[in-house]
């Protein structure tokens, strides 16, 4: 039979997004005395000495004698049965619990008991111990080794000091505690559970720098809308899926992370700068929809699917330049004026879709090694208006490609054309404009070809030539000049020729 506590806990996880936050807790500082309100409370605490499994039999009478204190102090030895009795009978006026002198021992429920789960280990705050209780403060046992699943979830605790010796914090252990502002993590900490700090909407920072934490798990800080600072240990660790979704973190150093699960840094709308390790393993959508992101250090050479999709503030040239592979929709929705590819050999579907402001792609470093390119790699881009700068020896290969051939292909010898005149003479090639005819001559090698381009790089005409002189008809064109590229032997001459 499933335990009532577990049933309630399961419903909490599924429906937590619908729960209204608790009210704001008053400041716990007595400015007249300088003493904390908690310390003053504990001086008048209701104190109960506990033996394993016996708290339920004495709790009611002890609380009646000390009614109004607001503080409960337990000493002695307890097991899960005592925490269940406490959770079921704690009056609303008890908002502060001191467990610092409690030792938690193991207990196994008999087979077929209503609790469902049989074994509860020693030195662990049992699962769901204080779930939804209106606690404002708790002092944990000094001998504690771990927090069980959901143990302090949905409470009103504001500040939590986790004692040295705790090595693990279970799934959802502090989940949806809306008043929680700070947590002190001990150096002994090695493990956090899924969603352990999720939806703690007042939490502003988390310092793991002195811990031995091996993972920032799935949903760890998801929904922590006030979280601005996270410090990680200088040790290898993993970042789980949606670990930081919805946080207010602007800058984060994750350069020691060895792996990022799918959507690990997804939906961080305030994130401006992140440091990664290019050798880490990256799942899909790692930086997806981080709309304020401007700088990424440690970019991997293989960009997985949806890697930085929707990062509208990120200049995609900085991400794409050293990429060998760009996965499906990896850089879609960003912006870039110019992109230079130096080692690219694969562009998947939508890899550079919907890039805003793209004017030029430089692929000269690739020579004639064209990347394997999906038909829809540049979806949403008017490729005919984007200049593609290629080497002159590879021009034909790029023009004949079914995707790259759609671009406005510019051979690199045009890029430096600078002379503006109606007549051009060089040591080898001369050009003179007469009406609508361009007269070309070569002083040495025979002319082999001529190409005419608009200043924007659009090909207007191209002819094969023979001999050392040729007349070329200028097509109708409304601009003031054209770029003429003439080849004669090994010489290539690019010239801007006035036509008006």
Buried (B, 14 or more C-beta within 10 A) or exposed (E): EEBEBBEEBEEBBEEBEEEEBBEEBEEBEEEEEEEEBBEEBBEEBBBBBBEBBBBBEBBEEBBEEBEEBBBBBBBBBBBBBBBBBBBEEBEEEBBBBBBBBBBBBEBBBEEEEEBBBEEBBEBBBBBBBBBBBBBBBBBBBEBBBBBBBBBBBBBBBBBBEBBEBBBBBBBBBBBBBBBBBBBEBBEBBBBBBBBBBBBBBBBBBBBBBEBBBBBBBBBBBBBBBEBBBBEBBEEEBBBBBBBBBBBBBBBBBBBBBBBBBBBBBBBBEBBBBBBBBEEBEBBBBBBBBBBBBBBBBBBBEBBBBBBBBBBBBBBBBBBBBBBBBBBBBBBBBBBBEBBBBBBBBBBBBBBBBBBEEBEBBBBBEBEEEBBEBBEBBBBEBEBEEBBBBBBBEBBEBBBEBEBBEBBBBBBBBBBEBEBEBBEBEBEBBBBBBEEEEBBBBBEEBEBBBBBBBBEEBBBBBEEEBEEBEBEBEBEEBEEEBBBBBBBBEEBBBBBBBBBE
